Amino acid sequence: MALGSYANFLNPAIPVLTTAIIAYVVFISINLFGIRESANFSLLVTTLSVAEILVFMILIFPAFKTENFLANSSITANGVFAGIPFAIWFFVAIEGVAMLAEEVKNPNKTIPKGYISAILTLVVLSIGIMILSGGIGDWRLLSEIDHPLPEALAMALGETNAWSKLFTGLGLFGLIASFHGNTIGYSRQIYALARGGYLPDFLARVNRRYQTPHWALIIGGLVGFLAIFSGKTDQIIIMSVLGAIVMYIMSMISLFILRTKEPTLIRPYKAPFYPIFPFIALILSVLCLVAIIYYNQVLSSIFFIVLFFCTNIFVFFGSKFIKISVK
């Protein structure tokens, strides 16, 4: 939807929904041709997106005023906790990097390097964008739209400034990189679950020529394809973050259980400062989950009802298909 909004900002004659649909078709197709091609494409658009964000921050910096950033706001606990889903959204899907462990060289070293460098990059860029964008004018004008960066540039430089239109085109790189990363992540997650017996077997099949999980790409894409018709970007973000937080909590609990029950298990990568860091991660995840539920009770109810329903289907009908031995 954000891709569609950016395209519509460039040319109002371009429908938002049509662009969103085309985006799914294009990026699923790219990923069908193999991980090497997909990774090269991802590296290219990510490099371009980082470059354009740096240019964006340089361009709006002269218009930044501290009083604008502090105006019309009062920092409260309610505001902080209500904004948690959108803060987490900056980092959601980065855990999908682990799904590529079988497709990269020397994963023991490359996967941690990928995680750490990606998180540091996101922290620096997201803080820079937040502060500078919030200080160029009335930030409230940017809070209800799907294309805030070109609007921020227009506020700083003027609607007719050539940089505003040019940056919108460049800004597509960031959305493309994010969309592409999500596509890789969901397809490998579905593939891994199917291979373990948690989802139907056909989702674990790989294309003979390109060695990519084609059915996982297509079926996962169809789910996202249906979601865009809701038109509720903010609600989709909240639902996505709920799923991520539940996964984070389960991951931390699993880590503690494995360290206790399987002390001799081979661990190519060990969580640093165990058990302090994992415990902090667990507490923060629980805190975030409580906050999201409190401020989004209807969406949370829908999420947990669906989760409960699917879990029961698995317990009664699907557990016999698990291929992973459990002691």
C-alpha positions in Angstrom: 0.0 0.0 0.0 2.9 2.3 0.7 4.4 1.5 -2.7 1.1 2.4 -4.2 0.8 5.6 -2.3 4.3 6.7 -3.4 3.5 6.0 -7.0 0.2 7.8 -6.7 2.0 10.8 -5.2 4.2 10.9 -8.3 1.3 10.6 -10.6 -2.3 10.8 -9.2 -3.5 8.9 -12.2 -1.8 5.7 -11.0 -4.2 3.7 -8.7 -2.8 2.8 -5.3 -4.3 -0.7 -5.2 -3.2 -1.6 -8.8 0.4 -0.7 -7.9 0.2 -2.8 -4.8 -1.0 -5.9 -6.7 1.6 -5.5 -9.4 4.3 -5.3 -6.7 3.3 -8.7 -5.3 3.5 -10.3 -8.8 6.8 -8.7 -9.6 8.6 -9.5 -6.4 7.3 -13.1 -6.1 8.6 -13.6 -9.7 12.0 -12.2 -8.8 12.3 -14.5 -5.9 11.3 -17.5 -8.0 14.6 -17.3 -10.0 16.9 -18.2 -7.1 18.5 -16.9 -3.9 21.6 -15.6 -5.6 19.6 -13.4 -8.0 17.3 -12.4 -5.2 20.2 -11.5 -2.9 22.0 -9.5 -5.5 18.8 -7.5 -6.3 18.2 -7.0 -2.5 21.7 -5.7 -2.0 21.3 -3.3 -4.9 18.0 -1.7 -3.8 19.1 -1.7 -0.1 22.2 0.2 -1.0 20.2 2.7 -3.0 17.6 3.1 -0.3 20.3 3.8 2.4 21.9 6.4 0.0 18.5 8.1 -0.6 17.7 8.3 3.1 21.1 9.9 3.7 20.3 12.4 0.9 16.9 13.0 2.4 18.3 13.8 5.8 20.9 16.2 4.3 18.2 18.1 2.4 15.8 18.6 5.3 18.5 19.3 7.9 18.6 23.1 7.2 14.8 23.3 7.8 15.0 21.5 11.1 13.9 23.5 14.2 13.9 22.1 17.7 10.7 24.0 18.6 8.9 22.3 15.7 10.0 18.9 17.0 8.8 19.7 20.5 5.6 21.5 19.5 2.1 19.9 19.7 3.4 17.0 21.8 3.6 16.0 25.4 5.5 12.8 26.1 3.3 10.5 28.2 3.3 6.9 29.1 0.1 6.5 27.0 1.8 7.9 24.0 4.9 5.9 24.3 3.1 2.5 24.8 0.5 3.2 22.1 3.4 3.8 19.7 5.2 0.5 20.5 3.8 -1.4 17.5 5.1 1.2 15.0 8.5 1.3 16.7 8.8 -2.5 16.5 7.7 -2.4 12.9 11.1 -0.8 12.0 12.7 -4.1 12.9 10.0 -6.7 12.1 11.1 -9.4 9.6 14.8 -8.9 10.3 14.6 -12.3 12.0 13.9 -13.8 8.6 17.7 -13.6 8.0 18.0 -16.9 10.0 15.8 -18.6 7.5 18.6 -18.3 5.0 21.1 -20.3 7.0 21.1 -23.2 4.5 21.6 -20.9 1.5 24.6 -18.8 2.6 28.3 -19.6 3.0 29.6 -20.0 6.5 26.3 -19.2 8.3 27.9 -19.4 11.8 29.6 -16.1 11.0 27.6 -14.5 8.2 24.2 -14.7 9.8 25.3 -12.9 13.1 27.1 -10.3 11.0 24.0 -9.8 8.9 21.8 -9.3 12.0 24.1 -6.9 13.8 25.0 -4.7 10.8 21.3 -4.6 9.8 20.1 -3.6 13.2 22.7 -0.9 13.7 21.9 0.5 10.3 18.2 0.6 11.1 18.7 2.3 14.5 20.8 5.1 13.0 18.5 5.7 10.0 15.2 5.5 11.9 16.3 7.9 14.7 17.7 10.3 12.1 14.5 10.3 10.1 12.2 10.6 13.1 14.0 13.5 14.6 14.6 15.5 11.4 11.2 14.9 9.9 9.5 15.9 13.2 11.4 19.2 13.2 10.7 20.7 9.8 7.1 21.8 10.5 3.9 20.4 12.0 4.7 16.7 12.2 1.0 15.9 12.7 0.5 16.4 9.0 2.7 13.4 8.4 1.1 11.0 10.9 -1.9 9.9 8.9 -0.4 9.2 5.4 1.4 6.2 3.8 4.1 8.4 2.1 5.5 10.7 4.8 9.0 11.2 3.5 8.2 13.0 0.2 5.6 15.1 2.1 8.3 16.0 4.6 10.6 17.0 1.8 7.8 19.1 0.3 7.3 20.8 3.7 11.0 21.6 3.9 11.7 22.7 0.3 8.3 23.5 -1.1 5.7 21.6 -3.1 7.2 22.7 -6.5 10.8 21.9 -5.6 12.3 19.4 -8.0 13.9 17.4 -5.2 10.4 16.6 -3.8 9.4 14.6 -6.9 12.8 13.2 -7.5 13.0 11.9 -3.9 9.6 10.2 -4.2 11.0 8.2 -7.1 14.2 7.4 -5.1 12.1 6.7 -2.0 10.6 3.7 -3.8 14.0 2.0 -3.3 13.5 1.8 0.5 10.0 0.3 0.1 11.2 -2.1 -2.5 14.1 -3.3 -0.3 11.7 -3.7 2.6 9.1 -5.5 0.5 11.7 -7.8 -1.0 13.2 -8.7 2.4 9.7 -9.6 3.7 9.1 -11.8 0.6 12.3 -13.7 1.2 11.5 -14.0 4.9 7.9 -15.3 4.7 8.7 -17.8 1.9 11.5 -19.4 3.9 9.4 -19.4 7.1 6.6 -21.2 5.4 9.0 -23.6 3.7 10.7 -24.4 7.1 7.3 -25.0 8.8 6.1 -27.3 6.0 9.4 -29.2 6.0 8.9 -29.9 9.7 5.4 -31.1 9.2 3.6 -28.1 10.6 2.1 -27.1 7.3 1.1 -29.1 4.2 3.9 -31.0 2.5 3.5 -29.3 -0.9 4.7 -26.0 0.7 8.1 -27.6 1.3 8.7 -28.4 -2.4 11.4 -26.5 -4.2 11.6 -25.7 -7.9 13.9 -28.2 -9.6 15.6 -25.6 -11.8 16.0 -22.6 -9.4 15.9 -24.5 -6.1 13.4 -21.9 -4.6 10.3 -22.8 -2.5 7.9 -21.7 -5.2 4.7 -22.8 -3.5 5.7 -21.1 -0.2 6.3 -17.9 -2.2 3.0 -18.1 -4.0 0.7 -19.1 -1.2 2.3 -16.6 1.3 2.0 -13.9 -1.4 -1.7 -14.7 -1.8 -2.3 -14.1 1.9 -0.6 -10.7 1.7 -2.4 -10.0 -1.6 -5.7 -10.4 0.2 -4.6 -8.3 3.2 -4.0 -5.2 1.0 -7.7 -5.1 0.1 -8.4 -4.1 3.7 -6.7 -0.7 3.1 -5.9 -0.6 6.8 -2.1 -0.2 6.8 -1.9 0.7 10.5 -4.0 -2.3 11.5 -2.0 -4.7 9.4 1.2 -3.4 11.1 -0.3 -4.0 14.6 -1.4 -7.5 13.6 2.1 -8.2 12.2 3.8 -6.9 15.3 1.5 -9.0 17.6 2.7 -12.1 15.7 6.3 -11.0 16.0 6.1 -10.4 19.7 4.5 -13.7 20.4 7.3 -15.4 18.4 10.0 -13.4 20.3 8.5 -14.6 23.7 8.3 -18.2 22.5 11.9 -18.0 21.2 13.3 -16.7 24.5 11.4 -19.4 26.5 12.6 -22.0 24.1 16.2 -20.8 24.6 16.0 -21.2 28.4 14.4 -24.7 28.0 17.0 -25.9 25.5 19.9 -24.6 27.7 18.4 -26.7 30.6 17.3 -29.8 28.8 20.0 -30.0 26.1 23.2 -28.6 27.7 25.5 -30.5 25.3 23.6 -29.4 22.1 25.9 -28.0 19.4 25.5 -24.3 19.3 27.2 -22.6 16.3 26.0 -19.2 17.7 25.5 -18.5 21.5 23.4 -15.7 22.8 25.8 -13.2 24.4 25.7 -12.6 28.1 23.4 -15.5 28.7 21.1 -15.5 30.7 21.0 -11.7 31.2 20.4 -10.5 27.7 17.7 -13.2 26.8 16.0 -12.5 30.1 15.9 -8.7 29.3 14.6 -9.6 25.8 11.8 -11.7 27.4 10.7 -9.0 29.8 10.7 -6.3 27.1 8.7 -8.6 24.8 6.1 -9.3 27.5 5.9 -5.6 28.3 5.4 -4.8 24.6 2.7 -7.5 24.3 0.7 -6.2 27.2 0.9 -2.6 25.9 -0.2 -3.6 22.4 -3.1 -5.6 23.8 -4.2 -2.8 26.1 -4.3 -0.2 23.3 -5.6 -2.5 20.5 -8.1 -4.7 22.3 -10.3 -5.5 19.3 -7.4 -6.4 17.0 -5.7 -8.3 19.7 -8.9 -10.3 20.4 -9.1 -11.2 16.7 -5.4 -12.2 16.6 -5.6 -14.5 19.7 -9.0 -16.0 18.6 -7.4 -17.0 15.2 -4.3 -18.2 17.0 -6.3 -20.3 19.4 -8.4 -21.7 16.5 -5.4 -22.6 14.4 -3.5 -24.1 17.4 -6.4 -26.4 18.2 -6.7 -27.5 14.6 -3.0 -28.4 14.7 -3.3 -30.2 18.1 -6.2 -32.4 17.0 -5.4 -32.9 13.4 -1.9 -31.9 12.5 0.5 -32.9 15.3 0.8 -36.5 13.9 2.6 -35.0 10.8 5.5 -33.4 12.8 8.8 -34.7 11.4 11.0 -33.3 14.1 11.7 -35.7 16.9 10.9 -34.3 20.4 12.2 -35.8 23.6 
